[in-house]
């Protein structure tokens, strides 16, 4: 399942291209590293620094220098798989605030 790391403001999350939505909440860098180690183990940590360098440069860990805005465009992250604007993804998944009267579970 293709997953990218996405950075919105100072929050990091994993984004699935299968569901076109975040599969984690937004986290601080320290929280994200802790999550990543728990999820992928020591072997997964080997490539994390390279992935994070792409995130810091482009906004995502994609090899093709895709921005967070490009990756999020056309998402199904909202209620009933509707598209959310980037600021709404940030609001719902990083700040955990209601968007259009909806909160992800």
OpenMM code with the backbone's topology and positions (N, CA, C; nanometers):
from openmm import Vec3, app, unit

residues = "UNK UNK UNK UNK UNK UNK UNK UNK UNK UNK UNK UNK UNK UNK UNK UNK UNK UNK UNK UNK UNK UNK UNK UNK UNK UNK UNK UNK UNK UNK UNK UNK UNK UNK UNK UNK UNK UNK UNK UNK UNK UNK UNK UNK UNK UNK UNK UNK UNK UNK UNK UNK UNK UNK UNK UNK UNK UNK UNK UNK UNK UNK UNK UNK UNK UNK UNK UNK UNK UNK UNK UNK UNK UNK UNK UNK UNK UNK UNK UNK UNK UNK UNK UNK UNK UNK UNK UNK UNK UNK UNK UNK UNK UNK UNK UNK UNK UNK UNK UNK UNK UNK UNK UNK UNK".split()
positions = [
    Vec3(0.0846, -0.1166, 0.0000),
    Vec3(0.0000, 0.0000, 0.0000),
    Vec3(0.0896, 0.1235, 0.0000),
    Vec3(0.0863, 0.2041, -0.1061),
    Vec3(0.1706, 0.3234, -0.1124),
    Vec3(0.1294, 0.4265, -0.0077),
    Vec3(0.2255, 0.4645, 0.0744),
    Vec3(0.2035, 0.5662, 0.1759),
    Vec3(0.3152, 0.6685, 0.1677),
    Vec3(0.2766, 0.7935, 0.1760),
    Vec3(0.3724, 0.9022, 0.1774),
    Vec3(0.3648, 0.9725, 0.3122),
    Vec3(0.4743, 1.0330, 0.3499),
    Vec3(0.4754, 1.1210, 0.4654),
    Vec3(0.4429, 1.2605, 0.4126),
    Vec3(0.3536, 1.3288, 0.4806),
    Vec3(0.3112, 1.4631, 0.4412),
    Vec3(0.3344, 1.5567, 0.5591),
    Vec3(0.3819, 1.6769, 0.5278),
    Vec3(0.3996, 1.7794, 0.6301),
    Vec3(0.3049, 1.8949, 0.6003),
    Vec3(0.2229, 1.9277, 0.6995),
    Vec3(0.1369, 2.0457, 0.6934),
    Vec3(0.1720, 2.1313, 0.8137),
    Vec3(0.2238, 2.2492, 0.7870),
    Vec3(0.2728, 2.3388, 0.8908),
    Vec3(0.3809, 2.2630, 0.9682),
    Vec3(0.3627, 2.2387, 1.0957),
    Vec3(0.4622, 2.1639, 1.1743),
    Vec3(0.4114, 2.0254, 1.2134),
    Vec3(0.3158, 1.9739, 1.1379),
    Vec3(0.2577, 1.8428, 1.1650),
    Vec3(0.2935, 1.7454, 1.0532),
    Vec3(0.3179, 1.6205, 1.0925),
    Vec3(0.3539, 1.5147, 0.9991),
    Vec3(0.2486, 1.4045, 1.0086),
    Vec3(0.2157, 1.3458, 0.8946),
    Vec3(0.1181, 1.2367, 0.8915),
    Vec3(0.1522, 1.1430, 0.7775),
    Vec3(0.0947, 1.0237, 0.7841),
    Vec3(0.1051, 0.9326, 0.6704),
    Vec3(-0.0208, 0.9464, 0.5872),
    Vec3(-0.0015, 0.9460, 0.4563),
    Vec3(-0.1100, 0.9620, 0.3604),
    Vec3(-0.1125, 0.8378, 0.2721),
    Vec3(-0.2284, 0.7782, 0.2579),
    Vec3(-0.2439, 0.6605, 0.1737),
    Vec3(-0.2976, 0.7004, 0.0371),
    Vec3(-0.2299, 0.6554, -0.0674),
    Vec3(-0.2802, 0.6792, -0.2026),
    Vec3(-0.3885, 0.5784, -0.2400),
    Vec3(-0.4073, 0.4782, -0.1570),
    Vec3(-0.5153, 0.3812, -0.1795),
    Vec3(-0.6487, 0.4430, -0.1383),
    Vec3(-0.6538, 0.5026, -0.0206),
    Vec3(-0.7791, 0.5635, 0.0265),
    Vec3(-0.7835, 0.7139, -0.0002),
    Vec3(-0.6747, 0.7702, -0.0523),
    Vec3(-0.6653, 0.9142, -0.0807),
    Vec3(-0.6989, 0.9990, 0.0410),
    Vec3(-0.6405, 0.9617, 0.1538),
    Vec3(-0.6677, 1.0314, 0.2791),
    Vec3(-0.5573, 0.9992, 0.3796),
    Vec3(-0.5499, 1.0780, 0.4873),
    Vec3(-0.4541, 1.0449, 0.5925),
    Vec3(-0.4911, 0.9125, 0.6590),
    Vec3(-0.3897, 0.8405, 0.6993),
    Vec3(-0.4122, 0.7169, 0.7756),
    Vec3(-0.3562, 0.7310, 0.9171),
    Vec3(-0.3086, 0.8510, 0.9495),
    Vec3(-0.2691, 0.8856, 1.0856),
    Vec3(-0.3171, 1.0276, 1.1124),
    Vec3(-0.3181, 1.0644, 1.2384),
    Vec3(-0.3385, 1.2036, 1.2766),
    Vec3(-0.2094, 1.2787, 1.2491),
    Vec3(-0.2167, 1.4092, 1.2401),
    Vec3(-0.0965, 1.4910, 1.2329),
    Vec3(-0.0235, 1.4846, 1.3657),
    Vec3(0.1081, 1.4765, 1.3604),
    Vec3(0.1906, 1.4626, 1.4805),
    Vec3(0.3096, 1.5566, 1.4738),
    Vec3(0.3651, 1.5884, 1.5888),
    Vec3(0.4917, 1.6609, 1.5908),
    Vec3(0.5990, 1.5682, 1.5344),
    Vec3(0.7153, 1.6241, 1.5038),
    Vec3(0.8230, 1.5418, 1.4485),
    Vec3(0.8635, 1.4310, 1.5450),
    Vec3(0.8716, 1.4612, 1.6736),
    Vec3(0.9100, 1.3586, 1.7712),
    Vec3(0.8034, 1.2496, 1.7815),
    Vec3(0.6770, 1.2903, 1.7833),
    Vec3(0.5680, 1.1921, 1.7864),
    Vec3(0.5684, 1.1066, 1.6607),
    Vec3(0.5947, 1.1700, 1.5456),
    Vec3(0.5940, 1.0949, 1.4201),
    Vec3(0.7078, 0.9922, 1.4176),
    Vec3(0.8246, 1.0313, 1.4594),
    Vec3(0.9370, 0.9366, 1.4625),
    Vec3(0.9072, 0.8184, 1.5552),
    Vec3(0.8468, 0.8469, 1.6682),
    Vec3(0.8088, 0.7406, 1.7606),
    Vec3(0.7046, 0.6479, 1.6965),
    Vec3(0.6040, 0.7065, 1.6329),
    Vec3(0.5026, 0.6285, 1.5609),
    Vec3(0.5685, 0.5424, 1.4535),
    Vec3(0.6565, 0.6027, 1.3757),
    Vec3(0.7179, 0.5337, 1.2618),
    Vec3(0.7992, 0.4129, 1.3097),
    Vec3(0.8737, 0.4307, 1.4172),
    Vec3(0.9521, 0.3189, 1.4725),
    Vec3(0.8596, 0.2066, 1.5194),
    Vec3(0.7522, 0.2419, 1.5876),
    Vec3(0.6572, 0.1407, 1.6353),
    Vec3(0.5883, 0.0698, 1.5182),
    Vec3(0.5581, 0.1443, 1.4138),
    Vec3(0.4860, 0.0885, 1.2988),
    Vec3(0.5760, 0.0040, 1.2088),
    Vec3(0.7001, 0.0490, 1.1832),
    Vec3(0.7865, -0.0140, 1.0831),
    Vec3(0.9123, -0.0784, 1.1392),
    Vec3(0.9386, -0.0589, 1.2671),
    Vec3(1.0525, -0.1235, 1.3295),
    Vec3(1.1862, -0.0625, 1.2915),
    Vec3(1.2903, -0.1269, 1.3389),
    Vec3(1.4266, -0.0785, 1.3141),
    Vec3(1.4582, -0.0785, 1.1656),
    Vec3(1.4143, -0.1800, 1.0936),
    Vec3(1.4403, -0.1855, 0.9493),
    Vec3(1.3762, -0.0667, 0.8778),
    Vec3(1.2571, -0.0293, 0.9203),
    Vec3(1.1900, 0.0841, 0.8581),
    Vec3(1.2594, 0.2165, 0.8850),
    Vec3(1.3296, 0.2251, 0.9964),
    Vec3(1.3980, 0.3487, 1.0333),
    Vec3(1.5179, 0.3777, 0.9431),
    Vec3(1.5697, 0.2759, 0.8746),
    Vec3(1.6888, 0.2950, 0.7902),
    Vec3(1.6675, 0.4018, 0.6834),
    Vec3(1.5494, 0.4083, 0.6263),
    Vec3(1.5219, 0.5027, 0.5185),
    Vec3(1.4497, 0.6285, 0.5650),
    Vec3(1.4179, 0.6363, 0.6929),
    Vec3(1.3375, 0.7486, 0.7395),
    Vec3(1.4080, 0.8827, 0.7199),
    Vec3(1.5359, 0.8910, 0.7458),
    Vec3(1.6051, 1.0196, 0.7305),
    Vec3(1.6004, 1.0681, 0.5857),
    Vec3(1.6137, 0.9789, 0.4905),
    Vec3(1.6045, 1.0174, 0.3486),
    Vec3(1.4625, 1.0625, 0.3147),
    Vec3(1.3648, 0.9903, 0.3665),
    Vec3(1.2255, 1.0279, 0.3410),
    Vec3(1.1956, 1.1639, 0.4027),
    Vec3(1.2430, 1.1854, 0.5253),
    Vec3(1.2165, 1.3112, 0.5933),
    Vec3(1.2873, 1.4289, 0.5253),
    Vec3(1.4020, 1.4043, 0.4653),
    Vec3(1.4704, 1.5110, 0.3904),
    Vec3(1.3837, 1.5557, 0.2727),
    Vec3(1.3200, 1.4610, 0.2038),
    Vec3(1.2287, 1.4965, 0.0944),
    Vec3(1.1067, 1.5716, 0.1474),
    Vec3(1.0572, 1.5287, 0.2633),
    Vec3(0.9430, 1.5960, 0.3249),
    Vec3(0.9777, 1.7418, 0.3540),
    Vec3(1.0927, 1.7648, 0.4142),
    Vec3(1.1326, 1.9011, 0.4492),
    Vec3(1.1555, 1.9870, 0.3250),
    Vec3(1.2005, 1.9261, 0.2187),
    Vec3(1.2267, 2.0001, 0.0947),
    Vec3(1.0983, 2.0256, 0.0152),
    Vec3(1.0100, 1.9246, 0.0044),
    Vec3(0.8969, 1.9313, -0.0881),
    Vec3(0.7594, 1.9318, -0.0225),
    Vec3(0.7517, 1.8868, 0.1013),
    Vec3(0.6228, 1.8745, 0.1682),
    Vec3(0.5711, 1.7327, 0.1731),
    Vec3(0.6313, 1.6439, 0.0930),
    Vec3(0.5969, 1.5013, 0.0966),
    Vec3(0.7235, 1.4188, 0.0786),
    Vec3(0.7114, 1.2895, 0.1061),
    Vec3(0.8252, 1.1986, 0.0884),
    Vec3(0.8292, 1.1386, -0.0517),
    Vec3(0.7422, 1.1832, -0.1412),
    Vec3(0.7393, 1.1296, -0.2781),
    Vec3(0.8707, 1.1569, -0.3495),
    Vec3(0.9158, 1.0623, -0.4303),
    Vec3(1.0409, 1.0768, -0.5044),
    Vec3(1.0323, 1.1845, -0.6116),
    Vec3(0.9130, 1.2100, -0.6629),
    Vec3(0.8991, 1.3037, -0.7748),
    Vec3(0.8801, 1.4488, -0.7310),
    Vec3(0.9172, 1.4809, -0.6078),
    Vec3(0.9104, 1.6167, -0.5545),
    Vec3(0.7677, 1.6709, -0.5530),
    Vec3(0.6706, 1.5835, -0.5340),
    Vec3(0.5309, 1.6251, -0.5262),
    Vec3(0.5085, 1.7056, -0.3994),
    Vec3(0.4377, 1.8167, -0.4125),
    Vec3(0.4067, 1.8990, -0.2954),
    Vec3(0.2901, 1.8390, -0.2184),
    Vec3(0.2739, 1.8843, -0.0953),
    Vec3(0.1603, 1.8393, -0.0147),
    Vec3(0.0300, 1.8788, -0.0822),
    Vec3(0.0252, 1.9979, -0.1377),
    Vec3(-0.0955, 2.0456, -0.2048),
    Vec3(-0.1316, 1.9569, -0.3235),
    Vec3(-0.0302, 1.9163, -0.4016),
    Vec3(-0.0555, 1.8285, -0.5169),
    Vec3(-0.1043, 1.6916, -0.4722),
    Vec3(-0.0427, 1.6367, -0.3686),
    Vec3(-0.0817, 1.5051, -0.3196),
    Vec3(-0.2233, 1.5075, -0.2625),
    Vec3(-0.2556, 1.6117, -0.1886),
    Vec3(-0.3857, 1.6208, -0.1228),
    Vec3(-0.4988, 1.6507, -0.2217),
    Vec3(-0.4659, 1.7139, -0.3330),
    Vec3(-0.5670, 1.7469, -0.4337),
    Vec3(-0.6399, 1.6210, -0.4797),
    Vec3(-0.7714, 1.6270, -0.4830),
    Vec3(-0.8516, 1.5124, -0.5255),
    Vec3(-0.8699, 1.4081, -0.4170),
    Vec3(-0.8472, 1.4464, -0.2923),
    Vec3(-0.8564, 1.3509, -0.1816),
    Vec3(-1.0000, 1.3067, -0.1550),
    Vec3(-1.0102, 1.2049, -0.0711),
    Vec3(-1.1399, 1.1560, -0.0224),
    Vec3(-1.1376, 1.1534, 0.1301),
    Vec3(-1.0821, 1.2589, 0.1894),
    Vec3(-1.0583, 1.2638, 0.3332),
    Vec3(-1.1753, 1.3183, 0.4133),
    Vec3(-1.2771, 1.3679, 0.3470),
    Vec3(-1.3885, 1.4305, 0.4165),
    Vec3(-1.5039, 1.3365, 0.4443),
    Vec3(-1.6139, 1.3929, 0.4937),
    Vec3(-1.7314, 1.3104, 0.5231),
    Vec3(-1.7838, 1.2440, 0.3959),
    Vec3(-1.8158, 1.1157, 0.4096),
    Vec3(-1.8652, 1.0357, 0.2963),
    Vec3(-1.7699, 1.0426, 0.1771),
    Vec3(-1.6391, 1.0461, 0.2070),
    Vec3(-1.5314, 1.0465, 0.1089),
    Vec3(-1.5319, 1.1683, 0.0183),
    Vec3(-1.5801, 1.2819, 0.0689),
    Vec3(-1.5750, 1.4051, -0.0077),
    Vec3(-1.4362, 1.4662, 0.0010),
    Vec3(-1.4064, 1.5529, -0.0933),
    Vec3(-1.2760, 1.6184, -0.0958),
    Vec3(-1.2717, 1.7316, 0.0059),
    Vec3(-1.1598, 1.7396, 0.0766),
    Vec3(-1.1341, 1.8507, 0.1675),
    Vec3(-1.0245, 1.9382, 0.1074),
    Vec3(-1.0359, 2.0676, 0.1276),
    Vec3(-0.9278, 2.1585, 0.0917),
    Vec3(-0.8101, 2.1331, 0.1859),
    Vec3(-0.6918, 2.1767, 0.1461),
    Vec3(-0.5723, 2.1539, 0.2281),
    Vec3(-0.5926, 2.2094, 0.3690),
    Vec3(-0.6465, 2.3305, 0.3798),
    Vec3(-0.6657, 2.3877, 0.5138),
    Vec3(-0.7677, 2.3070, 0.5943),
    Vec3(-0.8618, 2.2414, 0.5291),
    Vec3(-0.9582, 2.1578, 0.6001),
    Vec3(-0.8939, 2.0267, 0.6461),
    Vec3(-0.8045, 1.9708, 0.5658),
    Vec3(-0.7296, 1.8513, 0.6083),
    Vec3(-0.6483, 1.8870, 0.7322),
    Vec3(-0.5825, 2.0018, 0.7278),
    Vec3(-0.5046, 2.0482, 0.8427),
    Vec3(-0.5940, 2.0645, 0.9656),
    Vec3(-0.7054, 2.1289, 0.9468),
    Vec3(-0.7984, 2.1538, 1.0577),
    Vec3(-0.8495, 2.0234, 1.1180),
    Vec3(-0.8915, 1.9297, 1.0331),
    Vec3(-0.9525, 1.8051, 1.0812),
    Vec3(-0.8500, 1.7057, 1.1350),
    Vec3(-0.7381, 1.6883, 1.0647),
    Vec3(-0.6452, 1.5808, 1.0991),
    Vec3(-0.5258, 1.6253, 1.1842),
    Vec3(-0.4941, 1.7544, 1.1836),
    Vec3(-0.3833, 1.8024, 1.2665),
    Vec3(-0.4347, 1.8705, 1.3929),
    Vec3(-0.5293, 1.9607, 1.3748),
    Vec3(-0.5836, 2.0322, 1.4902),
    Vec3(-0.6994, 1.9573, 1.5545),
    Vec3(-0.7543, 1.8596, 1.4830),
    Vec3(-0.8684, 1.7791, 1.5286),
    Vec3(-0.9878, 1.8678, 1.5625),
    Vec3(-1.0112, 1.9613, 1.4719),
    Vec3(-1.1260, 2.0503, 1.4834),
    Vec3(-1.2290, 2.0139, 1.3774),
    Vec3(-1.3520, 2.0431, 1.4071),
    Vec3(-1.4626, 2.0118, 1.3183),
    Vec3(-1.4503, 2.0865, 1.1851),
    Vec3(-1.4796, 2.0163, 1.0785),
    Vec3(-1.4856, 2.0729, 0.9441),
    Vec3(-1.6249, 2.0432, 0.8901),
    Vec3(-1.6962, 2.1486, 0.8577),
    Vec3(-1.8335, 2.1302, 0.8059),
    Vec3(-1.9190, 2.0478, 0.9017),
    Vec3(-1.8963, 2.0636, 1.0320),
    Vec3(-1.9720, 1.9880, 1.1316),
    Vec3(-1.9316, 1.8421, 1.1430),
    Vec3(-1.8154, 1.8065, 1.0911),
    Vec3(-1.7692, 1.6673, 1.0865),
    Vec3(-1.6297, 1.6565, 1.1447),
    Vec3(-1.6028, 1.5476, 1.2138),
    Vec3(-1.4689, 1.5130, 1.2620),
    Vec3(-1.4380, 1.3699, 1.2213),
    Vec3(-1.3166, 1.3456, 1.1683),
    Vec3(-1.2807, 1.2070, 1.1361),
    Vec3(-1.2680, 1.1234, 1.2623),
    Vec3(-1.2924, 0.9940, 1.2491),
    Vec3(-1.2798, 0.9045, 1.3637),
    Vec3(-1.1557, 0.8192, 1.3531),
] * unit.nanometer
topology = app.Topology()
chain = topology.addChain("A")
for resn in residues:
    res = topology.addResidue(resn, chain)
    for name in ("N", "CA", "C"):
        topology.addAtom(name, app.Element.getBySymbol(name[0]), res)
